[in-house]
Amino acid sequence: MDADTAKKAWDILEEEFEGNEQVRSVKLHYLRREFETIKMKESETIEEYYGRIKEIVNKMKLYGK
């Protein structure tokens, strides 16, 4: 609402939804740890397990890694 240009509005939205550099770093650290410790559950199929891995990887790409 306070932005008077499209660029300012975009910057505000980007900060709100992606966070600043420190927030992205913390989120990436969490995702790396989750990726490194992921284990297949006994009740899950290969496709489900792959889906969980792919979800983590996609989130990491979103944050720049």
N, C-alpha and C positions, 0 to 999 in steps of 0.2 A: 504494500500500500504506500510505503514511503518512497519507492523508487520512481524517479521521473524519466528514466530511460529503460529500454529493453535490456541493455547490458547490466545496469544496476539490479534490475529485477532478476535476471539470470544468476548473477553473483549471489544474491540473497538466497534464491532457491537452492543453488548448488551448496552453499554453506549449510543450509538447513537440513538437506537430505543426505549429503555426503560427509559433512563435518569438516573441520579444519585439518591441517596436516597431522597434528597430534592425535586427533580422533581417528583418522584413517590409519595411522601407524598402529594404534592400539587394536583396532578392528582386524588389521592384517595379521598382527601377532597372534590374536585369538584364533583366526582362521587357519594359520600355519600350524598351530598347536593341535587344533581339531583334525586337520588333515594328517598330521604325523601320528596321531593316536587312534585314528578311526579303525574299527574292527568290524568284521562282518558278524551280524547277529545270527544265531542258529536258525531262527525262524524266517530269515529273509532270503530272497532269491538273489542270484547274481545281478539281475537287472535292477533290483531295488538297491543293492549295495553300490552298484555303479552309479545309479541316480543320485545317491547321497554324496558320493565322491565328486561327481560332476557339478552338483549344486555348490559345494565348497569351492571348487576351482573357479566356477563362474563368478562367485562373490569376490574371490581374490582378484580376478581380472578387473572387476568393477572398481576395485580400490587401487589398481595400478600394478599388480604383480601377476 
